[in-house]
């Protein structure tokens, strides 16, 4: 199951993108977004998000 980023909560710090081993996260309209097809559901992004904006979809 892929993870998702809450656009309302995301502060666009980039920590999740740097941590993602599958490079599934990119910046879209000044927020981060996870490509569900590339996400390996490891949870690395959620573990480093300083505002808890990432959860399992």
C-alpha positions as MATLAB code, in Angstrom:
seq = 'XXXXXXXXXXXXXXXXXXXXXXXXXXXXXXXXXXXXXXXXXXXXXXXXXXXXXXXXX';
ca = [
       0.000    0.000    0.000;
       1.449    3.367   -1.021;
       1.821    6.411    1.178;
       0.266    9.810    0.566;
       1.195   13.351    1.556;
      -1.423   15.743    2.902;
      -1.051   18.871    0.763;
      -2.591   20.956    3.552;
      -0.046   19.771    6.116;
       3.058   19.610    3.903;
       5.564   22.406    4.546;
       7.643   21.470    1.472;
      10.835   20.898    3.454;
      12.023   18.082    1.151;
      13.047   15.677    3.924;
      10.796   12.949    2.530;
      12.144   13.282   -1.001;
      15.729   13.001    0.235;
      14.908    9.905    2.291;
      12.885    7.988   -0.330;
      14.887    4.971   -1.588;
      12.714    4.554   -4.706;
      12.729    8.228   -5.715;
       8.927    8.218   -5.707;
       8.574   11.740   -4.298;
       8.719   14.940   -6.298;
       7.655   18.560   -5.972;
       4.308   19.443   -7.533;
       2.894   22.967   -7.220;
       5.180   23.854   -4.290;
       4.257   20.699   -2.326;
       5.641   17.155   -2.340;
       3.753   14.330   -4.009;
       4.256   10.546   -3.967;
       4.010    8.531   -7.174;
       2.020    5.503   -5.993;
       3.381    3.340   -8.815;
       6.974    3.927   -7.669;
       6.353    3.844   -3.905;
       7.623    0.639   -2.237;
       5.678    1.346    0.991;
       8.767    1.298    3.189;
       7.616    4.216    5.369;
      10.966    6.024    5.274;
       9.287    9.234    4.161;
       6.728    9.170    6.974;
       9.425    8.557    9.566;
      11.304   11.755    8.650;
       8.370   14.119    8.044;
       8.639   16.825   10.739;
       4.922   17.659   10.621;
       3.413   14.177   10.219;
       1.963   14.984    6.790;
       2.565   11.484    5.376;
       0.338    8.482    5.997;
      -0.534    5.144    4.414;
      -3.118    5.469    1.668;
];
